[in-house]
Each structure stands twice: as C-alpha cells, then as structure tokens.
C-alpha cells in the first residue's frame, strides 16, 4: 500500500443506500465501485466501466495491469458448446456485479464467487453493446476466460433464482422462480441435471440468486 498506479478509468459506482439496498453499517452517500474481486484467485477482478458512452464489463487476471471485455459466451446446441450469436462484432457479455438494482429499481442478484471454488463465478447479465436490464444466468469455471449459459435458462429468461452450494462447493443447485424443477451440476456447470421438486410452480420464497 505504499505506491499506487492507475488501473481502470471511469469505473461505474453507486450508492447502495440510494438504491434501497439495506446494508447494516453502510452510511448514506457512501459510494461503492461496481467491481468484484473473484474469490480464491489472486489478481482476478471484474468491473463495469464507462466506455464510448456506455457501461461494459471487463476482466483482469493480472492485478489490473490490463483489462479486456468478456469473451463471447457459449450455449449448448445439439449437445455441443457453441458461441452465442452476436448482433454486432462489438457486442460482448456484460454482467451485473455489486450494484444490485437496475435502472428501473428492480432487484437483480449480485455476482457470486467462492474461495472454495477457485475460478468459478455465477452472474446475471446479457449479450449486447452494453450493460442492460435484461438478465440471464451465466457461469464460468476458468476465472472469466470462458462463459457459458446453462441450457435450462432458455425456459426461464430474465427470471430470479435461488441457488445453494452443497458438499463444500462440489454441487451447485438452482431453482428458478415459477419453476417446478431444481437444476444441479456436479462439474462446475458443464452439464446440468433436472429434479422435479413440486407439482405446482414455486412462486414465493425465492429471495436469493
């Protein structure tokens, strides 16, 4: 902490109390940078910053020496992972990080990483020219080099979910709101299995991502 250098200009920032996020110990008008430290790995950060009149998500894996936009996410087609189509070559994956509220005031789950699962990150976001209010689930298990969209999310686009890590992080289970099914993975999101949980859609009680 003796010497500092500039790493990223025009980082997105927000006031948690102004957006209605009730956090004990956070005083009004204390602004937070929309940057996520990826747990379990040194020098890996995700950030939203203002670039060419829009907010985009970038990642660094060398402690902020260099930053790049997120890679084209993958989706499964006929059992194979293929790149999601982009409307423009300048489009990229943009995800919501620490700012939990959209411009409309709607809550969106924040990004999650755990030290017990180095390199694994869950985030809500969308593919396009900038960070938007459209939110779908994306996962990475290599510290943001490769992002994948679980195939079951096609049924629950722009829907909140409840997630649970089990067995010290070796199992991840997700229940989308208004779903009768639970989806779980034992290989860091490479494949997902389905378990029917209820005869009726779950419409309440899901308050976490």
N, C-alpha and C positions, 0 to 999 in steps of 0.2 A: 503493500500500500504506500510505498514511498514515491514511486513515479507512476503517472497515468498517461495514456495516449488515447486519442480519439479513435473510436472503433466504428460507430454507425451513426450517421446523421439522421435527423428528422424521425426519430423513433416515436411511435404512437404512445400517447399517455392518456390517463383517465383518472377521474376522481371516483373511487368506489362508493363513497357516501352519497355523491351527487346522483349516481345511477340507481340508488336504492338498495345497494348490497350492504346488508347489515353485518359488519365485522367488528367484533369486540376489540377495543383498543385502537381502532383507526379513527383519527380525528377528522372533522370536515375539512375540505380543501387541501388534503394531503394527496398529492398526485403520484400515481404509480406508472412506471413504464410497462408497456404491453410486451414484456419479454419473459420467456420461460427458460429456466435452467433445467436441462434434461438430467434427471437424477440418475446416478450410477455411472456416469461418464464425465470425465474432466474435459472442460473446454468446449462442450456442445451446448449451443443456445439457439432458441427460436425467437424471432422478433417480428413484429409488424411495424413497418415504417412507411413514411410518406414519400412516394417516388413517382414523378411525372403525373402529378395531380390525382393520385390515388394511393390507397393503402395496399401494400403487398406483403406477403410473408416471406421471410428469408431465414436461412440457417447458416451457422458457422460451426465448424468442427475443429477449429484451431485457435480457440480462445478469442475470437473476434478479429483475427488478422485479416480474414477475407470472408465475405458473405455471398450467398447465391440464392436465387429463387428456388422453391421446391420443385423437384422433378415431376414429370408427368405421372400421375397416379395410374395404377393398374386396376383392372377389373377382370373377372373371370368370364370367358366366352368359350363354350364347348369344352370346359374343363381345363382351359389354359389361361394363364395370366397374360393379358394384352393391355397395351396402353389405351387409356380412355381418349376418345376423340376430342380435339380442341377446335373451337370455332376460329381462333387465330393462333399463329405461332407464338405470339407474345403472351398468350394465356398461360396460367400456371395454377397450381393448387395453393389456396390461401385458407388459413385456419384461424379459428378463434383461440386466443391464448389465455391471458389472465383477466381480460375485460369480459365480464360475464353477461353484459347486457347489450342487445342490438340497438340500432338507432331508433327502432320502433318501441323500445322499452321492454321487449320480450327477453326473458332469461334464456341464455344458451350455456350449456355446460362448458367449463373451462378445460384446457388441455391437461392430460394426466401422464406422468411418468413415475416409475418407482425404482428405487435403488436395487431392489431385489430382482428386477428385470432390466439389466443394463441395455440401453438402446431401444427399448420398447416404449412407444408413445401412442396414446389414443387422443384423437382430436376431432372436433366438428368443424366442417368447412365446406368449400365448394371449389370447382374449377372454373376459372374465368379471368377477366382482366384485373380484378381487384377483390379485396375482402368484401363479402356481401352478407346479407341477412339469410340467404339460403344455407342450410346446414345439414350435412350428411356425415356419417361416421367414416373416418379414415384411420388406418393403423400403419405403423412402421416398426420393424424389429431390427433395423440397422442404423439407428440414430438419424433417421430422416433422409437417407440416401434413396430409399425406395418406399413409396407409399402405396397402400392397397385399400380398395373399397370392398368391404365384405359383400358378397353377392346377395345376402338376405336383406340388405338395406334397400334394395330396389322396391321392396314391398312397404317400406316404412320411411320413405323420403321425408326429410325435414321433420323428424319425429324425435322427441326426447326418449332417453333410455335409462334404465337402471343397470349399473354394472357391478360385479363382485369379483374380486380376485380371491382364488382359493388355493390351498396347498402351497403356500409361500410363493404365489405368483405363477405356478406352473399351469393353472387353469384360469381362464377368463370366461365369465358368463355374462350375457347381456340379455335384458328383457326390454324390448321396445314398448312404449306406451301404446295402448289399444291393441295389444297383441295377445294371442293365446299361447304363444310359444316362447321358450327360452333357447338361446343360441349359445353354444360354448365352443371354445377352442383349446386344444392342449399342445399346439405347436406354433404359438405366437401369431395366430391369425392366418396361417397358411391355409387351413381348412376349418370349416365350421360344421358342427353337428346340431341337430334340432331335437328338442324335447318339449312335448306338449305339456303345458303347466295348468291350463284351465279350459273349461268348456266355454266360458264367456270371456270376451276381451277385457284385459286389465285397464281400467280407466282412471284409477286413482292410486295414490300411494307412491308414485314414482317421482321423487324429488331430486334424485341424483342422476348424473350422466352414467 
